[in-house]
């Protein structure tokens, strides 16, 4: 995906519908690496949620920083427990160094 989008000759755009935390995380990593031409302004992530009570649908843009970090808080339940534990591990490492 990254190679396809960063190829300036083709001016490609890709639309992907996913429930994959791994895909979103990998795109964050590619942005954070900052050595492949893939930047946060090349990626738009939208969270679509349907209200069970009235059937209405909301769409929220989930912004990603220049360093690949999530700017907006994701709705609960999107990322699984493994992500929470990974964040806990990173915070514990940072706090002990």
C-alpha angles and dihedrals in degrees: 000000000000094000091048094051097042094050098105095195094067102037088212126187124194129196115200128181110202146157089196116125087186094060093050092045092050091052088051089053091050090053092047093051089065093193102093104061092252112128136178091254089063092061130067119183121190128189114211118198131181119209108230093207104053101012094237119146127220127195120202126185111229107210124214122201127232087262093054095255123139109251098187125056110252119231113265115270097028098101116043130234091271089068092050090051091048090053090048089052093049092048092048091051093047093047093051096050 
